[in-house]
């Protein structure tokens, strides 16, 4: 099972994760990041660097976030790859605080 980005990334889009990805599996839209499961090698390097705990490894995905597996698989291939750190969204710090991080 793959590594997935979940809704904690929405309105944040911190990109610390993309800088540690050895295969360029992250894709982005204007709201958040997604992981392409066809490219991801499940190294999990991205999991500990996410400041809002939005990324989960396959077996660690909470039941209420498992639908994000399909969302990532559907959206990632249709979006541009992101491999360089970018500024987070203007709403990122507010969302991070609301999540308790």
N, C-alpha and C positions, 0 to 999 in steps of 0.2 A: 504494500500500500504506500502511497506517496505522501509527501510532505505538502501541506496546504496552508494557504493564507485565509484567515477568517475575518469576520466583521469587525474585529478590534482595529483592523487596518483602515476601515472606512473613515474618511475625513481626517486621516493622519498622513498616511503615505510616507512614513519614515523609510529611508532607503538604506539604512545600515546593513540590512540583509543582503542586498545585491552586491555589496563590495566583498563579501566572503563566499559568494557562490562560484564554484569552479567551472560551471557549465553554462551560465547565462540562461537560466530557466525562468527568470522573473520577467513579467510583462506588466504594463501599467496603463491605466486609464486616468481620467481626471480626478478620480475619487479614491483609488486604492491600488494595491499590487495583487498579482495572481501568479501562481506557479504552474508552468506547463508540465503535467505529469509524464509526457512523452520525452521530455528533456531532463527532468530532475533525476539525479542519481541517488537520492535519499541519503545524502551525506549528513544532513541535519546541521550543517555549519551555521545556517541562518537562524535556527530556533533560539539559541541563547542571546543573540545580538538584537532581537526585536524589542524595542523599549516599551511596547504595549502588549506583549505576549499574544500576538496575532497569529503566529505560525506554530503549527503542531505537526509532529511526526505521526505517521499512519495509525499505529495502535494507541496513541495518546490523544486522539481527537475526541473531545467530549461528544456524547450522543447528540446534544442539541446543536452541534456545529458540523456534523457529518455531511449535511447537505452542501457544505462548501467544497467538498471533494468534486462534485459534479459542476458546481459553478466555476471553479478554477479550470477544470478540464474543458469546459465550453468557451470560457472567455479568453483565457491566456493565448491560445493560438491565433486569435484574431486581433491581437493588440501588439504594439511595438515592444521589443525587448528593451529592458532597462538594465544596464550594467554599471553605471556610474552613480555615485552618491549625488542626490539632488536635495534641494531644500524641501523640508516637509510642507504640507499644506498649511495655510494660515490658521486653520482650526485644530492643528495637531496637538499643541500644548494643552488646549482646553479639553480635548477628547482624552488625552493621556491622564490629566488630572481627574476627569470624571470617571475613568476606569480604575483610579486609585494607584497609578504608577508614577 
